[in-house]
Amino acid sequence: MSSISHLTTAAWPVFAQGLLLSFGLIVAIGAQNAFVLRQGLRREHVGSVVLFCAAADALLITAGVFGMAQALADRPQLAQALALAGAVFLAWYGWKAWLRLRQAGHLHAGQASDGLPRGAAVAQAAAFTLLNPHVYLDTVLLMGSIGAQQPGALQGWFVAGASAASMVWFILLGFGARWLAPCFSRPRAWQVLDGLIGMTMWLLSALLVRHAWVAF
């Protein structure tokens, strides 16, 4: 009984470490966060997108902690291919965002007549998540290597803490965006958001190309 109590006591610091590390890595402006924010503002399939992003993070973190990090580190060609594929996808999405700037239509946060089907929204969330090499660097390599240093009995707690942070962040980002809906009832606000998203996508695309060129 005392051993179980001792294990539980030791588990909370490990859980907190995973929680804080995950928050520190995930709370940043990026393609995935920008997409979740926009889906939240449009109120389109928010639950599905949030669930996918959080589940994908949890799976990648689990894979990293339990031995995937070394396998990916030994395959530089795979990392380069992911970087280039991600750069192409981000450049395409940035171009689509800039095209929306030219549209004269009035778009409201609750309007979904011109929105994405659920499958397409989840597919785009998958692309933003899985075609971004930084996701693998953060979750599989960095968090995986740190989590793998924990005692075997506590590694699951590290994964749980990191996954909880991811879930909480995406819930706040997706569903909290609805509070901004009145502001984004004006077409100008959507144009500003799409302009920022477009610039963010192109910047990230250029950085990925540079990373692939310099590293390999």
Backbone as a printed PyTorch tensor [residue, N CA C, xyz], in Angstrom:
tensor([[[  0.8320,  -1.2040,   0.0000],
         [  0.0000,   0.0000,   0.0000],
         [  0.8630,   1.2490,   0.0000]],

        [[  1.9440,   1.2330,   0.8090],
         [  2.8270,   2.3840,   0.8700],
         [  3.5590,   2.5960,  -0.4480]],

        [[  3.8610,   1.5130,  -1.1500],
         [  4.5410,   1.6460,  -2.4430],
         [  3.6340,   2.3090,  -3.4610]],

        [[  2.3270,   1.9860,  -3.4090],
         [  1.3700,   2.6200,  -4.3190],
         [  1.2560,   4.1010,  -4.0090]],

        [[  1.2010,   4.4330,  -2.7160],
         [  1.1230,   5.8420,  -2.3110],
         [  2.3660,   6.6110,  -2.7340]],

        [[  3.5220,   5.9610,  -2.5840],
         [  4.7740,   6.6080,  -2.9840],
         [  4.8090,   6.8390,  -4.4930]],

        [[  4.3130,   5.8560,  -5.2610],
         [  4.2800,   5.9740,  -6.7110],
         [  3.3630,   7.1180,  -7.1420]],

        [[  2.1940,   7.2140,  -6.4760],
         [  1.2610,   8.2880,  -6.8030],
         [  1.8520,   9.6550,  -6.4820]],

        [[  2.5280,   9.7490,  -5.3450],
         [  3.1600,  11.0110,  -4.9590],
         [  4.2270,  11.4150,  -5.9610]],

        [[  5.0100,  10.4580,  -6.4240],
         [  6.0730,  10.7470,  -7.3850],
         [  5.5210,  11.0370,  -8.7730]],

        [[  4.3000,  10.5510,  -9.0380],
         [  3.7420,  10.7000, -10.3810],
         [  3.3230,  12.1290, -10.6840]],

        [[  2.8390,  12.8680,  -9.6900],
         [  2.3140,  14.2080,  -9.9470],
         [  3.3750,  15.1650, -10.4760]],

        [[  4.6010,  15.1910,  -9.9280],
         [  5.6280,  16.0610, -10.5300],
         [  5.9290,  15.6930, -11.9870]],

        [[  5.9070,  14.4070, -12.3050],
         [  6.1480,  13.9800, -13.6800],
         [  4.9960,  14.4140, -14.5750]],

        [[  3.7660,  14.2700, -14.0780],
         [  2.5790,  14.7290, -14.8160],
         [  2.6840,  16.2290, -15.0880]],

        [[  3.0730,  16.9910, -14.0500],
         [  3.1880,  18.4500, -14.1900],
         [  4.2920,  18.8210, -15.1730]],

        [[  5.3680,  18.0690, -15.1710],
         [  6.4550,  18.3520, -16.1000],
         [  5.9930,  18.1760, -17.5440]],

        [[  5.2930,  17.0870, -17.7980],
         [  4.7500,  16.8760, -19.1410],
         [  3.7490,  17.9400, -19.5240]],

        [[  2.9050,  18.3470, -18.5660],
         [  1.8900,  19.3730, -18.8110],
         [  2.5420,  20.7010, -19.1960]],

        [[  3.5100,  21.1420, -18.4010],
         [  4.1350,  22.4380, -18.6370],
         [  4.9860,  22.4400, -19.9000]],

        [[  5.6950,  21.3460, -20.1490],
         [  6.5070,  21.2730, -21.3580],
         [  5.6300,  21.3320, -22.5990]],

        [[  4.5200,  20.6080, -22.5790],
         [  3.6180,  20.6060, -23.7180],
         [  3.0240,  21.9940, -23.9570]],

        [[  2.5970,  22.6600, -22.8840],
         [  2.0660,  24.0130, -23.0210],
         [  3.1200,  24.9470, -23.6030]],

        [[  4.3490,  24.8270, -23.1260],
         [  5.4010,  25.7060, -23.6070],
         [  5.6870,  25.5400, -25.0830]],

        [[  5.5110,  24.3260, -25.5990],
         [  5.7900,  24.0640, -27.0020],
         [  4.6070,  24.3830, -27.9100]],

        [[  3.3920,  24.1310, -27.4240],
         [  2.2310,  24.2130, -28.3000],
         [  1.6540,  25.6160, -28.3980]],

        [[  1.8140,  26.4420, -27.3510],
         [  1.2330,  27.7810, -27.3570],
         [  2.1440,  28.6980, -28.1610]],

        [[  2.0160,  28.6550, -29.4520],
         [  2.7860,  29.4960, -30.3550],
         [  1.9960,  29.6610, -31.6450]],

        [[  2.2370,  30.7840, -32.3190],
         [  1.5550,  31.0190, -33.5880],
         [  2.1070,  30.0450, -34.6140]],

        [[  1.2300,  29.2990, -35.2320],
         [  1.6460,  28.3400, -36.2320],
         [  0.4870,  27.9650, -37.1220]],

        [[  0.7760,  27.1470, -38.1190],
         [ -0.2390,  26.7880, -39.1010],
         [ -1.4000,  26.0310, -38.4600]],

        [[ -1.0920,  25.0780, -37.6020],
         [ -2.1370,  24.2770, -36.9760],
         [ -3.0220,  25.1360, -36.0900]],

        [[ -2.4110,  25.9770, -35.2530],
         [ -3.1950,  26.8380, -34.3740],
         [ -4.0420,  27.8220, -35.1620]],

        [[ -3.4890,  28.3630, -36.2460],
         [ -4.2470,  29.3040, -37.0700],
         [ -5.4720,  28.6260, -37.6840]],

        [[ -5.3030,  27.3710, -38.1050],
         [ -6.4350,  26.6510, -38.6950],
         [ -7.5090,  26.3600, -37.6570]],

        [[ -7.1070,  25.9150, -36.4700],
         [ -8.0880,  25.6350, -35.4140],
         [ -8.8260,  26.9130, -35.0210]],

        [[ -8.0930,  28.0280, -34.9450],
         [ -8.7170,  29.3050, -34.6120],
         [ -9.7570,  29.6940, -35.6470]],

        [[ -9.4130,  29.5420, -36.9110],
         [-10.3610,  29.9260, -37.9610],
         [-11.5880,  29.0270, -37.9530]],

        [[-11.3970,  27.7350, -37.7340],
         [-12.5530,  26.8390, -37.6510],
         [-13.4320,  27.2150, -36.4610]],

        [[-12.8060,  27.6040, -35.3500],
         [-13.5830,  28.0200, -34.1940],
         [-14.3830,  29.2790, -34.4620]],

        [[-13.7850,  30.2250, -35.1650],
         [-14.4980,  31.4630, -35.4890],
         [-15.6520,  31.2020, -36.4480]],

        [[-15.4750,  30.2670, -37.3580],
         [-16.5280,  29.9330, -38.3190],
         [-17.5660,  28.9730, -37.7300]],

        [[-17.2220,  28.3730, -36.5580],
         [-18.0910,  27.3760, -35.9310],
         [-18.3360,  26.1910, -36.8580]],

        [[-17.2940,  25.7410, -37.4990],
         [-17.3820,  24.6250, -38.4380],
         [-16.6330,  23.4100, -37.9000]],

        [[-17.3550,  22.3840, -37.5310],
         [-16.7620,  21.1000, -37.1540],
         [-15.6620,  21.2740, -36.1070]],

        [[-15.8850,  22.1730, -35.1510],
         [-14.8590,  22.4920, -34.1640],
         [-14.5130,  21.2600, -33.3280]],

        [[-15.5240,  20.5520, -32.8790],
         [-15.2790,  19.3720, -32.0470],
         [-14.4250,  18.3350, -32.7440]],

        [[-14.7280,  18.0820, -34.0310],
         [-13.9600,  17.0840, -34.7840],
         [-12.5210,  17.5160, -34.9720]],

        [[-12.3190,  18.7990, -35.3060],
         [-10.9640,  19.3080, -35.5230],
         [-10.1690,  19.2950, -34.2220]],

        [[-10.7870,  19.7620, -33.1290],
         [-10.1180,  19.7820, -31.8230],
         [ -9.7520,  18.3640, -31.3930]],

        [[-10.6970,  17.4370, -31.5450],
         [-10.4460,  16.0500, -31.1340],
         [ -9.3130,  15.4360, -31.9430]],

        [[ -9.2930,  15.6840, -33.2560],
         [ -8.2310,  15.1140, -34.0810],
         [ -6.8710,  15.6660, -33.6770]],

        [[ -6.7650,  16.9860, -33.5410],
         [ -5.4740,  17.6000, -33.2150],
         [ -4.9570,  17.1110, -31.8660]],

        [[ -5.8390,  17.0550, -30.8720],
         [ -5.4220,  16.5950, -29.5520],
         [ -5.0370,  15.1190, -29.5770]],

        [[ -5.8140,  14.2910, -30.2850],
         [ -5.5080,  12.8620, -30.3620],
         [ -4.2000,  12.6220, -31.1060]],

        [[ -3.9640,  13.3770, -32.1810],
         [ -2.7130,  13.2230, -32.9310],
         [ -1.5170,  13.5860, -32.0640]],

        [[ -1.6260,  14.6780, -31.3060],
         [ -0.5420,  15.0430, -30.3990],
         [ -0.2870,  13.9420, -29.3760]],

        [[ -1.3630,  13.4050, -28.8130],
         [ -1.2170,  12.3490, -27.8070],
         [ -0.5250,  11.1210, -28.3890]],

        [[ -0.8850,  10.7330, -29.6050],
         [ -0.2670,   9.5740, -30.2370],
         [  1.2130,   9.8160, -30.5360]],

        [[  1.5300,  11.0180, -31.0290],
         [  2.9220,  11.3240, -31.3370],
         [  3.7790,  11.3850, -30.0690]],

        [[  3.2240,  11.9840, -29.0230],
         [  3.9540,  12.0410, -27.7530],
         [  4.1910,  10.6300, -27.2120]],

        [[  3.1590,   9.8050, -27.2710],
         [  3.2880,   8.4190, -26.8040],
         [  4.3470,   7.6750, -27.6000]],

        [[  4.3180,   7.8580, -28.9290],
         [  5.3100,   7.1910, -29.7750],
         [  6.7140,   7.6580, -29.4440]],

        [[  6.8660,   8.9540, -29.1930],
         [  8.1930,   9.4700, -28.8690],
         [  8.7160,   8.9390, -27.5560]],

        [[  7.8680,   8.9710, -26.5330],
         [  8.3070,   8.5300, -25.2090],
         [  8.6470,   7.0500, -25.2030]],

        [[  7.8960,   6.2700, -25.9430],
         [  8.0940,   4.8210, -25.8920],
         [  8.9370,   4.2880, -27.0540]],

        [[  9.8370,   5.1010, -27.5670],
         [ 10.8630,   4.5440, -28.4430],
         [ 10.9020,   4.9850, -29.8790]],

        [[ 10.0220,   5.9110, -30.3120],
         [  9.9830,   6.3000, -31.7150],
         [ 11.0540,   7.3370, -32.0510]],

        [[ 11.5320,   8.0630, -31.0650],
         [ 12.4480,   9.1740, -31.3250],
         [ 13.6970,   8.7270, -32.0820]],

        [[ 14.3220,   7.6650, -31.6260],
         [ 15.5550,   7.2090, -32.2490],
         [ 15.3160,   6.7460, -33.6830]],

        [[ 14.1730,   6.1080, -33.9230],
         [ 13.8700,   5.6240, -35.2710],
         [ 13.7750,   6.7750, -36.2610]],

        [[ 13.1400,   7.8780, -35.8830],
         [ 13.0120,   9.0250, -36.7740],
         [ 14.3420,   9.7480, -36.9230]],

        [[ 15.1130,   9.8260, -35.8610],
         [ 16.4060,  10.5110, -35.9230],
         [ 17.3660,   9.8050, -36.8720]],

        [[ 17.2220,   8.5040, -37.0660],
         [ 18.1110,   7.7370, -37.9300],
         [ 17.6890,   7.7730, -39.3940]],

        [[ 16.6570,   8.5430, -39.7260],
         [ 16.1600,   8.6130, -41.1010],
         [ 16.0960,  10.0730, -41.5660]],

        [[ 17.2370,  10.6770, -41.8520],
         [ 17.2390,  12.0780, -42.2700],
         [ 16.4850,  12.3160, -43.5740]],

        [[ 16.4670,  11.3290, -44.4760],
         [ 15.7340,  11.5090, -45.7290],
         [ 14.2390,  11.6690, -45.4780]],

        [[ 13.7150,  10.9370, -44.5020],
         [ 12.2980,  11.0720, -44.1520],
         [ 12.0210,  12.4520, -43.5900]],

        [[ 12.9050,  12.9510, -42.7300],
         [ 12.7240,  14.2910, -42.1730],
         [ 12.7520,  15.3460, -43.2740]],

        [[ 13.6460,  15.1880, -44.2550],
         [ 13.7190,  16.1440, -45.3570],
         [ 12.4490,  16.0950, -46.2030]],

        [[ 11.9570,  14.8920, -46.4730],
         [ 10.7330,  14.7590, -47.2600],
         [  9.5510,  15.3960, -46.5480]],

        [[  9.4690,  15.2210, -45.2420],
         [  8.3890,  15.8450, -44.4760],
         [  8.4910,  17.3590, -44.5230]],

        [[  9.7160,  17.8850, -44.4520],
         [  9.9050,  19.3330, -44.5020],
         [  9.4370,  19.8940, -45.8310]],

        [[  9.8060,  19.2570, -46.9340],
         [  9.4400,  19.7590, -48.2530],
         [  7.9450,  19.6030, -48.5130]],

        [[  7.3650,  18.4800, -48.0890],
         [  5.9200,  18.2920, -48.2610],
         [  5.1480,  19.3180, -47.4430]],

        [[  5.6100,  19.5690, -46.2380],
         [  4.9550,  20.5770, -45.4120],
         [  5.0730,  21.9630, -46.0080]],

        [[  6.2260,  22.2860, -46.5930],
         [  6.4200,  23.6020, -47.2090],
         [  5.4610,  23.8060, -48.3730]],

        [[  5.2900,  22.7860, -49.1890],
         [  4.3570,  22.8820, -50.3180],
         [  2.9310,  23.0870, -49.8270]],

        [[  2.5300,  22.3260, -48.8310],
         [  1.1710,  22.4500, -48.3240],
         [  0.9250,  23.8340, -47.7210]],

        [[  1.8730,  24.3430, -46.9410],
         [  1.7020,  25.6550, -46.3190],
         [  1.6660,  26.7640, -47.3630]],

        [[  2.4820,  26.6470, -48.4000],
         [  2.4660,  27.6470, -49.4630],
         [  1.1020,  27.6450, -50.1690]],

        [[  0.5650,  26.4590, -50.4200],
         [ -0.7550,  26.3600, -51.0640],
         [ -1.8430,  26.9730, -50.1840]],

        [[ -1.8170,  26.6820, -48.8980],
         [ -2.8490,  27.2170, -48.0110],
         [ -2.7170,  28.7290, -47.8750]],

        [[ -1.4930,  29.2380, -47.8580],
         [ -1.2980,  30.6780, -47.8220],
         [ -1.8550,  31.3490, -49.0550]],

        [[ -1.6640,  30.7340, -50.2070],
         [ -2.2230,  31.2670, -51.4590],
         [ -3.7500,  31.2780, -51.4080]],

        [[ -4.3530,  30.2260, -50.8610],
         [ -5.8120,  30.1880, -50.7280],
         [ -6.3070,  31.2900, -49.7900]],

        [[ -5.5610,  31.5700, -48.7270],
         [ -5.9540,  32.6290, -47.8040],
         [ -5.9130,  33.9840, -48.4860]],

        [[ -4.8950,  34.2260, -49.3150],
         [ -4.8110,  35.4960, -50.0230],
         [ -5.9000,  35.6210, -51.0720]],

        [[ -6.3100,  34.5150, -51.6670],
         [ -7.4220,  34.5700, -52.6210],
         [ -8.7090,  35.0210, -51.9350]],

        [[ -8.9070,  34.6320, -50.6790],
         [-10.1150,  35.0260, -49.9600],
         [-10.1520,  36.5230, -49.6980]],

        [[ -8.9840,  37.1710, -49.7070],
         [ -8.9550,  38.6190, -49.5010],
         [ -9.6820,  39.3630, -50.6190]],

        [[ -9.7170,  38.7770, -51.8000],
         [-10.3140,  39.4350, -52.9600],
         [-11.8190,  39.2290, -53.0440]],

        [[-12.3510,  38.3550, -52.2180],
         [-13.7770,  38.0750, -52.2690],
         [-14.5570,  39.1840, -51.5880]],

        [[-15.6620,  39.5690, -52.2220],
         [-16.4690,  40.6740, -51.6950],
         [-17.6190,  40.1910, -50.8180]],

        [[-17.7490,  38.8980, -50.6710],
         [-18.8680,  38.3650, -49.9060],
         [-18.7790,  38.7100, -48.4280]],

        [[-19.9230,  38.7340, -47.7680],
         [-19.9910,  39.0190, -46.3370],
         [-20.0020,  37.6890, -45.5910]],

        [[-18.9790,  37.4500, -44.8500],
         [-18.8220,  36.1890, -44.1400],
         [-19.0520,  36.4100, -42.6650]],

        [[-19.9360,  35.6140, -42.0710],
         [-20.2310,  35.7130, -40.6450],
         [-19.6990,  34.4800, -39.9450]],

        [[-19.3680,  34.6360, -38.6780],
         [-18.7710,  33.5370, -37.9250],
         [-19.6710,  32.3170, -37.8720]],

        [[-20.9800,  32.5190, -37.8340],
         [-21.8910,  31.3980, -37.7530],
         [-22.3540,  30.8820, -39.0890]],

        [[-21.8520,  31.4710, -40.1780],
         [-22.2820,  31.0850, -41.5040],
         [-21.4560,  29.9250, -42.0040]],

        [[-22.0890,  28.8770, -42.4910],
         [-21.3430,  27.7000, -42.9400],
         [-21.7330,  27.2590, -44.3300]],

        [[-22.4480,  28.1420, -45.0860],
         [-22.9330,  27.7400, -46.3940],
         [-21.7990,  27.5070, -47.3850]],

        [[-20.6840,  28.2230, -47.2200],
         [-19.5570,  28.0380, -48.1140],
         [-18.4070,  27.3390, -47.4120]],

        [[-18.7100,  26.6490, -46.3320],
         [-17.6640,  26.0550, -45.5240],
         [-17.2510,  24.6820, -46.0160]],

        [[-16.3120,  24.1140, -45.2740],
         [-15.7910,  22.8000, -45.6090],
         [-16.6890,  21.6990, -45.0740]],

        [[-16.8160,  20.5840, -45.8070],
         [-17.4390,  19.3970, -45.2140],
         [-16.5880,  18.9010, -44.0540]],

        [[-17.2000,  18.1090, -43.1730],
         [-16.4670,  17.6240, -42.0070],
         [-15.2030,  16.8540, -42.4090]],

        [[-15.3290,  15.9840, -43.4010],
         [-14.1720,  15.1980, -43.8190],
         [-13.0370,  16.0630, -44.3280]],

        [[-13.3790,  17.1150, -45.0970],
         [-12.3450,  18.0050, -45.6230],
         [-11.6860,  18.7980, -44.5030]],

        [[-12.4810,  19.2140, -43.5120],
         [-11.9170,  19.9640, -42.3790],
         [-10.9400,  19.0990, -41.5950]],

        [[-11.3160,  17.8460, -41.3420],
         [-10.4270,  16.9430, -40.6070],
         [ -9.1870,  16.6160, -41.4460]],

        [[ -9.3670,  16.4890, -42.7750],
         [ -8.2210,  16.2200, -43.6440],
         [ -7.2280,  17.3680, -43.6100]],

        [[ -7.7280,  18.6100, -43.6050],
         [ -6.8200,  19.7500, -43.5210],
         [ -6.1380,  19.8050, -42.1580]],

        [[ -6.8820,  19.4810, -41.1020],
         [ -6.2630,  19.4180, -39.7770],
         [ -5.1580,  18.3580, -39.7530]],

        [[ -5.3980,  17.2290, -40.4180],
         [ -4.3870,  16.1750, -40.4870],
         [ -3.1490,  16.6560, -41.2340]],

        [[ -3.3610,  17.4050, -42.3210],
         [ -2.2220,  17.8990, -43.0910],
         [ -1.4030,  18.8880, -42.2690]],

        [[ -2.0880,  19.8230, -41.5890],
         [ -1.3730,  20.8000, -40.7720],
         [ -0.6110,  20.1210, -39.6370]],

        [[ -1.1500,  19.0160, -39.1400],
         [ -0.5170,  18.3180, -38.0220],
         [  0.6130,  17.4180, -38.4840]],

        [[  0.3550,  16.5840, -39.4720],
         [  1.2840,  15.5190, -39.8270],
         [  2.3090,  15.9140, -40.8820]],

        [[  2.0680,  17.0080, -41.6360],
         [  3.0400,  17.4570, -42.6330],
         [  3.9460,  18.5550, -42.1060]],

        [[  3.8620,  18.8270, -40.8310],
         [  4.7080,  19.8460, -40.2120],
         [  5.8340,  19.1630, -39.4480]],

        [[  7.0630,  19.2290, -39.9530],
         [  8.1640,  18.5440, -39.2710],
         [  8.3890,  19.0250, -37.8440]],

        [[  8.0230,  20.2890, -37.5650],
         [  8.2140,  20.7940, -36.2060],
         [  7.3540,  20.0350, -35.1990]],

        [[  6.2270,  19.4960, -35.6610],
         [  5.3900,  18.6870, -34.7740],
         [  6.1710,  17.4610, -34.3190]],

        [[  6.8810,  16.8270, -35.2520],
         [  7.6670,  15.6480, -34.8990],
         [  8.8670,  16.0260, -34.0320]],

        [[  9.4770,  17.1780, -34.3360],
         [ 10.6100,  17.6180, -33.5250],
         [ 10.1710,  17.8980, -32.0930]],

        [[  8.9840,  18.5230, -31.9460],
         [  8.5080,  18.8730, -30.6120],
         [  7.9970,  17.6540, -29.8540]],

        [[  7.1170,  16.8850, -30.4940],
         [  6.4460,  15.8090, -29.7770],
         [  7.2770,  14.5300, -29.7400]],

        [[  7.7600,  14.0940, -30.9030],
         [  8.4510,  12.8070, -30.9660],
         [  9.8740,  12.9100, -30.4400]],

        [[ 10.6250,  13.8880, -30.9390],
         [ 12.0380,  13.9650, -30.5680],
         [ 12.2570,  14.6380, -29.2140]],

        [[ 11.7830,  15.8850, -29.0630],
         [ 12.0660,  16.6100, -27.8270],
         [ 11.3120,  16.0230, -26.6400]],

        [[  9.9840,  15.9850, -26.7490],
         [  9.2030,  15.4570, -25.6290],
         [  9.4570,  13.9730, -25.4410]],

        [[  9.6830,  13.2640, -26.5470],
         [  9.9690,  11.8430, -26.4320],
         [ 11.2490,  11.5760, -25.6680]],

        [[ 12.2930,  12.3450, -25.9650],
         [ 13.5700,  12.1320, -25.2900],
         [ 13.4980,  12.4950, -23.8090]],

        [[ 12.7480,  13.5600, -23.4850],
         [ 12.6090,  13.9460, -22.0780],
         [ 11.7420,  12.9420, -21.3270]],

        [[ 10.6410,  12.5600, -21.9330],
         [  9.7600,  11.5970, -21.2810],
         [ 10.4120,  10.2440, -21.1040]],

        [[ 11.2660,   9.8620, -22.0640],
         [ 11.9190,   8.5620, -21.9740],
         [ 12.9180,   8.5000, -20.8230]],

        [[ 13.3490,   9.6500, -20.3050],
         [ 14.2850,   9.6720, -19.1840],
         [ 13.5900,   9.4420, -17.8420]],

        [[ 12.2650,   9.4910, -17.8360],
         [ 11.5280,   9.2330, -16.5990],
         [ 11.5870,   7.7370, -16.2670]],

        [[ 11.4400,   7.3800, -15.0010],
         [ 11.3590,   5.9470, -14.6470],
         [ 10.2340,   5.2680, -15.4130]],

        [[ 10.4460,   4.0140, -15.7500],
         [  9.4850,   3.3030, -16.5790],
         [  8.0670,   3.3630, -16.0620]],

        [[  7.8890,   3.2690, -14.7460],
         [  6.5500,   3.2780, -14.1730],
         [  5.8790,   4.6430, -14.2480]],

        [[  6.6650,   5.6980, -14.5150],
         [  6.1190,   7.0550, -14.5220],
         [  6.0150,   7.6500, -15.9270]],

        [[  6.4790,   6.9400, -16.9200],
         [  6.4370,   7.4810, -18.2700],
         [  5.0030,   7.7370, -18.7450]],

        [[  4.0940,   6.8620, -18.3400],
         [  2.6900,   7.0570, -18.7030],
         [  2.1230,   8.3470, -18.1250]],

        [[  2.5810,   8.7340, -16.9440],
         [  2.1220,   9.9810, -16.3310],
         [  2.6410,  11.1860, -17.1050]],

        [[  3.8470,  11.0990, -17.5930],
         [  4.3870,  12.1790, -18.4150],
         [  3.5580,  12.3380, -19.6880]],

        [[  3.2510,  11.2290, -20.3210],
         [  2.4160,  11.2540, -21.5290],
         [  1.0490,  11.8400, -21.2190]],

        [[  0.4710,  11.4440, -20.0820],
         [ -0.8530,  11.9450, -19.7080],
         [ -0.8350,  13.4530, -19.4950]],

        [[  0.2010,  13.9640, -18.8300],
         [  0.2900,  15.4010, -18.6030],
         [  0.4450,  16.1750, -19.8960]],

        [[  1.3310,  15.6990, -20.7690],
         [  1.5480,  16.3700, -22.0400],
         [  0.2960,  16.3240, -22.9120]],

        [[ -0.3780,  15.1970, -22.9250],
         [ -1.5990,  15.0680, -23.7250],
         [ -2.7180,  15.9380, -23.1750]],

        [[ -2.8100,  16.0450, -21.8500],
         [ -3.8260,  16.8990, -21.2430],
         [ -3.6250,  18.3590, -21.6280]],

        [[ -2.3680,  18.8010, -21.6580],
         [ -2.0840,  20.1850, -22.0560],
         [ -2.5210,  20.4340, -23.4850]],

        [[ -2.2630,  19.4830, -24.3600],
         [ -2.6680,  19.6230, -25.7590],
         [ -4.1880,  19.7050, -25.8860]],

        [[ -4.8900,  18.8300, -25.1890],
         [ -6.3500,  18.8320, -25.2490],
         [ -6.9220,  20.1440, -24.7310]],

        [[ -6.4370,  20.6210, -23.5940],
         [ -6.9340,  21.8690, -23.0110],
         [ -6.6710,  23.0480, -23.9540]],

        [[ -5.4820,  23.0900, -24.5550],
         [ -5.1450,  24.1970, -25.4470],
         [ -6.0650,  24.2410, -26.6600]],

        [[ -6.2780,  23.0970, -27.2990],
         [ -7.1000,  23.0950, -28.5000],
         [ -8.5670,  23.3710, -28.1830]],

        [[ -9.0370,  22.9460, -27.0220],
         [-10.4080,  23.2810, -26.6110],
         [-10.5410,  24.7890, -26.4270]],

        [[ -9.5760,  25.4000, -25.7420],
         [ -9.6110,  26.8480, -25.5420],
         [ -9.5240,  27.5910, -26.8620]],

        [[ -8.6700,  27.1210, -27.7470],
         [ -8.4700,  27.8000, -29.0180],
         [ -9.6820,  27.6640, -29.9310]],

        [[-10.2370,  26.4440, -30.0070],
         [-11.3660,  26.2180, -30.9040],
         [-12.6710,  26.7850, -30.3900]],

        [[-13.0410,  26.4200, -29.1690],
         [-14.3360,  26.8510, -28.6380],
         [-14.2800,  28.2620, -28.0550]],

        [[-13.1070,  28.6960, -27.5730],
         [-12.9850,  30.0540, -27.0720],
         [-13.0480,  31.0940, -28.1670]],

        [[-12.7410,  30.6740, -29.3960],
         [-12.7810,  31.6150, -30.5080],
         [-14.1850,  32.1620, -30.7380]],

        [[-15.1940,  31.4510, -30.2750],
         [-16.5740,  31.9080, -30.4960],
         [-16.8520,  33.2340, -29.8050]],

        [[-16.1030,  33.5360, -28.7510],
         [-16.3110,  34.8110, -28.0770],
         [-15.9080,  35.9740, -28.9720]],

        [[-15.1130,  35.7010, -29.9840],
         [-14.6930,  36.7360, -30.9140],
         [-15.6310,  36.8610, -32.1170]],

        [[-16.6830,  36.0410, -32.1300],
         [-17.5800,  36.0200, -33.2820],
         [-18.1710,  37.3870, -33.6260]],

        [[-18.6240,  38.2050, -32.6520],
         [-19.1680,  39.5260, -33.0260],
         [-18.1740,  40.3930, -33.7800]],

        [[-16.9040,  40.3260, -33.3850],
         [-15.8760,  41.1010, -34.0720],
         [-15.7250,  40.6410, -35.5110]],

        [[-15.8190,  39.3250, -35.7250],
         [-15.5960,  38.7830, -37.0530],
         [-16.8810,  38.6860, -37.8710]],

        [[-17.9310,  39.3930, -37.4330],
         [-19.1190,  39.5120, -38.2710],
         [-18.9050,  40.5290, -39.3820]],

        [[-17.7890,  41.2700, -39.3020],
         [-17.4700,  42.2610, -40.3250],
         [-16.4850,  41.6510, -41.3220]],

        [[-16.7510,  41.8030, -42.6290],
         [-15.8490,  41.2220, -43.6400],
         [-14.4160,  41.7040, -43.5000]],

        [[-14.2210,  42.9600, -43.0730],
         [-12.8780,  43.4910, -42.9470],
         [-12.0490,  42.6960, -41.9380]],

        [[-12.6750,  42.2850, -40.8500],
         [-11.9620,  41.5050, -39.8420],
         [-11.4920,  40.1740, -40.4240]],

        [[-12.3310,  39.5400, -41.2460],
         [-11.9450,  38.2810, -41.8700],
         [-10.8150,  38.4970, -42.8680]],

        [[-10.8390,  39.6420, -43.5560],
         [ -9.7570,  39.9330, -44.4960],
         [ -8.4300,  40.0840, -43.7580]],

        [[ -8.4670,  40.7550, -42.6140],
         [ -7.2520,  40.9120, -41.8180],
         [ -6.7520,  39.5470, -41.3410]],

        [[ -7.6880,  38.7100, -40.8520],
         [ -7.2960,  37.3810, -40.3730],
         [ -6.7070,  36.5530, -41.5010]],

        [[ -7.3530,  36.5630, -42.6690],
         [ -6.8420,  35.7840, -43.7950],
         [ -5.4910,  36.3080, -44.2640]],

        [[ -5.3100,  37.6400, -44.2070],
         [ -4.0110,  38.1930, -44.5700],
         [ -2.9170,  37.7350, -43.6300]],

        [[ -3.2090,  37.7450, -42.3210],
         [ -2.2300,  37.2770, -41.3440],
         [ -1.9520,  35.7840, -41.5090]],

        [[ -3.0190,  35.0160, -41.7690],
         [ -2.8400,  33.5820, -41.9710],
         [ -1.9870,  33.3290, -43.2110]],

        [[ -2.2790,  34.0570, -44.2990],
         [ -1.5010,  33.8830, -45.5230],
         [ -0.0240,  34.1780, -45.3090]],

        [[  0.2810,  35.2850, -44.6360],
         [  1.6800,  35.6340, -44.3700],
         [  2.3400,  34.6000, -43.4650]],

        [[  1.5880,  34.1190, -42.4600],
         [  2.1330,  33.1050, -41.5580],
         [  2.4680,  31.8270, -42.3110]],

        [[  1.5610,  31.4070, -43.2070],
         [  1.7890,  30.1850, -43.9710],
         [  3.0210,  30.3050, -44.8520]],

        [[  3.1520,  31.4320, -45.5430],
         [  4.2910,  31.6030, -46.4400],
         [  5.6070,  31.7000, -45.6650]],

        [[  5.5720,  32.3660, -44.5160],
         [  6.7750,  32.4550, -43.6930],
         [  7.2000,  31.0730, -43.2090]],

        [[  6.2270,  30.3010, -42.7160],
         [  6.5480,  28.9510, -42.2460],
         [  7.0320,  28.0670, -43.3950]],

        [[  6.4290,  28.2420, -44.5850],
         [  6.8510,  27.4700, -45.7430],
         [  8.2990,  27.7760, -46.1010]],

        [[  8.6410,  29.0770, -46.0900],
         [ 10.0170,  29.4660, -46.4050],
         [ 10.9970,  28.9180, -45.3650]],

        [[ 10.6010,  28.9460, -44.1020],
         [ 11.4790,  28.4270, -43.0460],
         [ 11.6920,  26.9280, -43.1920]],

        [[ 10.6440,  26.2040, -43.6060],
         [ 10.7910,  24.7560, -43.7950],
         [ 11.7180,  24.4430, -44.9670]],

        [[ 11.5780,  25.2170, -46.0560],
         [ 12.4760,  25.0130, -47.1990],
         [ 13.9200,  25.2940, -46.7910]],

        [[ 14.1140,  26.3790, -46.0400],
         [ 15.4640,  26.7250, -45.5670],
         [ 16.0140,  25.6310, -44.6610]],

        [[ 15.1550,  25.1050, -43.7830],
         [ 15.5930,  24.0350, -42.8780],
         [ 16.0250,  22.8030, -43.6780]],

        [[ 15.2330,  22.4290, -44.6880],
         [ 15.5650,  21.2570, -45.4940],
         [ 16.8490,  21.4900, -46.2870]],

        [[ 17.0400,  22.7090, -46.7950],
         [ 18.2150,  23.0170, -47.6020],
         [ 19.4870,  23.0280, -46.7570]],

        [[ 19.4120,  23.6800, -45.5730],
         [ 20.6040,  23.8160, -44.7300],
         [ 20.9700,  22.4820, -44.0740]],

        [[ 19.9270,  21.7780, -43.5880],
         [ 20.2000,  20.5570, -42.8280],
         [ 20.6750,  19.4100, -43.7120]],

        [[ 20.2970,  19.4680, -44.9930],
         [ 20.6160,  18.3020, -45.8230],
         [ 21.3880,  18.7210, -47.0760]]])
